[in-house]
Amino acid sequence: MAWNGMDVTIIVVVIAVGCALTYISSQRGFRRVVTDLRLETELQLYALTGTITALQKQVSEMKPAPGDRACGHATRKCT
């Protein structure tokens, strides 16, 4: 079977359309994944910010135990 110009043109067009549709579909899927990851990251960041704020509050409310010194050594002399 011999290939004529019209057969080759049809095959090239079908392949080009298939490649274009695959590219468009991949781009949509990639954007969806990136959006989902960004949202998940933001939620984790907000949760981490809340945890850090709560810990800062707890630390600021802590009082040093009797005998504790600013350097952290309770019994020995700091140099």
C-alpha positions in Angstrom: 0.0 0.0 0.0 1.4 3.4 -1.0 0.9 6.4 1.1 -0.3 9.5 -0.6 -0.2 13.0 0.6 -3.7 13.0 2.0 -3.1 9.9 4.2 0.0 11.4 5.7 -1.7 14.7 6.4 -4.6 13.0 8.1 -2.3 10.9 10.3 -0.2 14.0 11.2 -3.4 16.0 12.1 -4.7 13.2 14.3 -1.4 12.9 16.1 -1.1 16.6 16.6 -4.7 16.8 18.0 -4.0 13.9 20.3 -0.8 15.6 21.6 -2.6 18.9 22.1 -5.5 17.3 24.0 -3.0 15.4 26.2 -1.1 18.6 26.9 -4.3 20.5 27.8 -5.5 17.7 30.1 -2.1 17.4 31.8 -2.0 21.2 32.4 -5.5 21.1 34.0 -4.5 18.2 36.2 -1.3 19.9 37.2 -3.1 23.1 38.2 -5.5 21.1 40.2 -2.7 19.3 42.1 -0.8 22.5 42.7 -4.0 24.2 44.0 -4.7 21.3 46.4 -1.1 21.3 47.7 -1.2 25.1 48.2 -4.4 24.8 50.2 -3.1 22.0 52.3 0.1 23.9 53.0 -1.8 27.0 54.0 -4.0 24.9 56.4 -0.9 23.4 58.0 0.7 26.8 58.3 -2.4 28.2 60.0 -2.4 25.3 62.4 1.3 25.7 63.1 0.8 29.4 63.8 -1.9 28.7 66.3 0.2 26.1 68.0 3.2 28.5 68.2 1.0 31.2 69.6 -0.4 28.9 72.3 3.1 27.8 73.2 4.3 31.4 73.4 1.5 32.2 75.8 2.3 29.1 78.0 6.0 30.0 78.1 5.3 33.6 79.0 3.0 32.5 81.9 5.7 30.2 83.3 7.5 31.4 86.4 11.0 30.3 87.3 11.2 27.9 90.2 12.8 29.1 93.5 16.6 29.0 93.3 16.7 29.1 89.6 19.0 31.8 88.2 19.0 33.6 84.9 21.8 31.4 83.6 19.8 28.2 84.3 22.1 26.7 87.0 20.2 26.3 90.2 23.0 25.1 92.5 26.4 26.1 91.1 28.0 29.4 90.6 27.9 30.7 87.0 31.1 31.9 85.5 
